[in-house]
Amino acid sequence: MIGTRVLIVGYGSIGSRHARLLSELGCDVAVVSKREIDFPKRYGSLREGWLAHRPTLVVVANATAAHHTALAELSQLGHAGDVLVEKPVFDHVLPLPANNFRQFRVAYNLRFHPVLSRLCEALATQRVISVQAYVGQYLPNWRPDTDYRLCYSAHADQGGGALLDLSHDLDYLSWMTGSWRRVAATGGHMSPLEISSDDVFFLLYESDRCPVIGVQLNYLDKLGRRQVIVNTADHTYEADLVRSLLKIDGEEVYFPVERDTTYRAMHVAMLSGNPMQACTVQEALDTLALCDAARDAAVGGYWRQR
C-alpha cells in the first residue's frame, strides 16, 4: 500500500478527494488534468501520465460521459493493473473495451457504509418482502463554491441527472436484493432548477430477492436525506445514512461515520488486493441497464422487462 503508484484521471471535487485520501494512505499519487492545478504531479493527458508514472492503480474520475474513452485509452496503453471508475460507470449502457485490467471496480462507495454493511449482512439470511428507499439533496447546495448550473450534474450530455448521479441507492439495493427483473418509472426535469438533466425519478421494480421495491431519487430536498425501510418476514429495518442510524424493529443502533469513512474503506479494499465488497463492473452495468430501462418506462408508460 505504501508507495503504490496511483494515477487519478480528472481533478474535480471527487478527483481531488481521491487524490487526497490516497496520498494520506501513503500512495505515490499523480493527477491527469488539462487545468493548471495545485498538485505536485500533474500531467496534461492520460497517455503522458500513464507513461511517466506507470501506475499500479488508475482512478477514472473525469466526467461520466468521458469514462468509456478513458478506459479504452488505458487498454490501448496496455494497462494491466487495477482500475477504479467513478460511478456511474458510463452515462448509458456500452460494451466494455477489451482489457487486461487485474481488478476492475466501480466506486459505489456506499457499500462501505457501516449501516448498509450491517443491513446487507442481516438480509442475507432472510426473506425480503418490501423495500422503500429515498434519497434527495438540493442540487444548488451540493457544491457551495460552484454555480450548480456549471457542474456536470446539471447537464444530461455530461452524464448528469438525479437518476444517474444518485444511483448509489440502486446499486446498494441490487447488492442486497439481487438483480432487477422488471421496472416501471416516472420522472424527468420537473422543477425550476436551471438544468438540462432530470431532477426527480421514481422507480417501482422487483428484483431476484424482493417482489416490491420503490425508490425516489431527487435534486430537490432542501434538508438532504438518504433513507431506506426494509420489511422481511422476521423484522423491519429503518436505515438513515445521514444520521448513521439503523433501527431494527425500533431498536436504534448508531455507527461512527465521518465524511471520508466510506471512500477510505473502499480505497483500502482496492489497495489490499481483495476488494470483494466493491462493486464489480458487471454489477455497475446492471445498475446502468436499470437506469436505461427506467427512462424508457417513464417515456413509454409501461413496465420494462429485463
BELVEN-V882497 format. One record per pair of residues at least 12 apart in sequence whose C-alpha atoms are under 8 Angstrom apart, sorted by the first residue. I is the first residue (numbers start at 1). J is the second residue. Records with the same first field share a line. If there is no record, write none. Layout:
# BELVEN-V882497
I=J ; J
This chain:
# BELVEN-V882497
1=25 ; 26 ; 27 ; 271 ; 272
2=25 ; 26 ; 27 ; 28
3=26 ; 27 ; 28
4=26 ; 27 ; 28 ; 55 ; 56 ; 57
5=27 ; 28 ; 29 ; 30 ; 53 ; 54 ; 55 ; 56 ; 57
6=22 ; 27 ; 28 ; 29 ; 30 ; 55 ; 56 ; 57 ; 58 ; 59
7=29 ; 30 ; 31 ; 32 ; 49 ; 50 ; 53 ; 55 ; 57 ; 58 ; 59
8=29 ; 30 ; 31 ; 32 ; 58 ; 59 ; 60 ; 61
9=31 ; 32 ; 33 ; 46 ; 58 ; 59 ; 60 ; 61 ; 62
10=31 ; 32 ; 33 ; 60 ; 61 ; 62 ; 63
11=31 ; 32 ; 33 ; 61 ; 62
12=61 ; 62
14=61
15=61 ; 62
18=59 ; 263
19=31
21=263 ; 264
22=267
29=41
30=42 ; 43 ; 49 ; 53
31=43 ; 49
32=44 ; 45 ; 46 ; 49
33=45
46=70 ; 73 ; 74
47=73 ; 74 ; 77
50=77
55=81
56=81 ; 82
57=81 ; 82 ; 83 ; 84
58=81 ; 82 ; 83 ; 84
59=83 ; 84 ; 85 ; 86
60=83 ; 84 ; 85 ; 86
61=85 ; 86
63=152 ; 158 ; 159
64=86 ; 87 ; 88 ; 89 ; 90 ; 91 ; 158 ; 159 ; 160
65=90 ; 91 ; 157 ; 158 ; 159
66=90
67=85 ; 89 ; 90
68=90 ; 96 ; 97
71=97
72=97 ; 98
75=97 ; 98 ; 99 ; 100 ; 101
78=99 ; 100
79=99 ; 100 ; 101
80=99 ; 100 ; 101 ; 102
81=100 ; 101 ; 102 ; 103
82=101 ; 102 ; 103 ; 104
83=101 ; 102 ; 103 ; 104 ; 105
84=104 ; 105 ; 106 ; 107
85=104 ; 105 ; 106 ; 107
86=106 ; 107 ; 108
87=106 ; 107 ; 108 ; 165 ; 167 ; 168 ; 284
88=106 ; 164 ; 165 ; 167 ; 284 ; 288
89=106 ; 281 ; 284 ; 285 ; 288
90=159 ; 288
91=158 ; 159 ; 164 ; 288
92=288 ; 289 ; 292
93=285 ; 288 ; 289 ; 292
104=280 ; 281
105=278 ; 279 ; 280 ; 281
106=278 ; 279 ; 280 ; 281 ; 284
107=266 ; 278 ; 279
108=168 ; 171 ; 278 ; 279
109=168 ; 262 ; 263 ; 266 ; 278
110=168 ; 172 ; 262
111=172 ; 262 ; 277 ; 278 ; 279
112=261 ; 262 ; 263 ; 265 ; 266 ; 277 ; 278
113=241 ; 257 ; 261 ; 262
114=255 ; 257
115=239 ; 241 ; 244 ; 245 ; 246 ; 255
116=172 ; 239
119=237 ; 246
120=175 ; 176
123=176 ; 232
124=176
126=232 ; 233 ; 234
127=209 ; 210 ; 232 ; 233 ; 234
128=177 ; 209 ; 210 ; 230 ; 231 ; 232 ; 233
129=210 ; 211 ; 212 ; 230 ; 231 ; 232 ; 233
130=210 ; 211 ; 212 ; 213 ; 230 ; 231 ; 232
131=210 ; 212 ; 213 ; 214 ; 228 ; 229 ; 230 ; 231
132=213 ; 214 ; 215 ; 228 ; 229 ; 230
133=169 ; 213 ; 214 ; 215 ; 216 ; 226 ; 227 ; 228 ; 229
134=215 ; 216 ; 217 ; 225 ; 226 ; 227 ; 228
135=166 ; 169 ; 216 ; 217 ; 218 ; 224 ; 225 ; 226 ; 227
136=216 ; 217 ; 218 ; 219 ; 220 ; 221 ; 224 ; 225 ; 226
137=218 ; 219 ; 220 ; 221 ; 222 ; 223 ; 224 ; 225
138=218 ; 219 ; 220 ; 221 ; 222 ; 223 ; 224
139=219 ; 220
149=194 ; 195
153=165 ; 197
154=194 ; 195 ; 196 ; 197
155=195 ; 196 ; 197
156=196 ; 197 ; 198
160=197 ; 198
161=197 ; 198 ; 199
162=197 ; 198 ; 199 ; 200 ; 201 ; 217 ; 218 ; 219
163=198 ; 199 ; 200 ; 201 ; 217 ; 218 ; 291
164=288 ; 291
166=217 ; 218
167=287
170=215 ; 287
171=283 ; 284 ; 287
174=207 ; 287
177=207 ; 208 ; 209 ; 210
178=207 ; 208 ; 209 ; 210
179=207 ; 208 ; 286
180=205 ; 206 ; 207 ; 208 ; 290 ; 306
181=205 ; 206 ; 207 ; 208 ; 305 ; 306
182=205 ; 206 ; 207 ; 303 ; 304 ; 305 ; 306
183=203 ; 204 ; 205 ; 206 ; 290 ; 293 ; 294 ; 297 ; 303 ; 304 ; 305
184=203 ; 204 ; 205 ; 294 ; 297 ; 298 ; 301 ; 302 ; 303 ; 304
185=201 ; 202 ; 203 ; 204 ; 294 ; 295 ; 297 ; 298 ; 301 ; 303
186=201 ; 202 ; 203 ; 294 ; 295 ; 297 ; 298 ; 299 ; 301
187=199 ; 200 ; 201 ; 202 ; 298
188=200 ; 201
191=220
199=218 ; 219 ; 220
200=216 ; 217 ; 218 ; 219 ; 220
201=216 ; 217 ; 218
202=214 ; 215 ; 216 ; 217
203=215 ; 216 ; 294
225=240 ; 241 ; 242
226=240 ; 241 ; 242
227=239 ; 240 ; 241 ; 242
228=240
235=248 ; 249
236=248 ; 249 ; 250
237=249 ; 250
238=250
244=256 ; 257
266=278
293=306
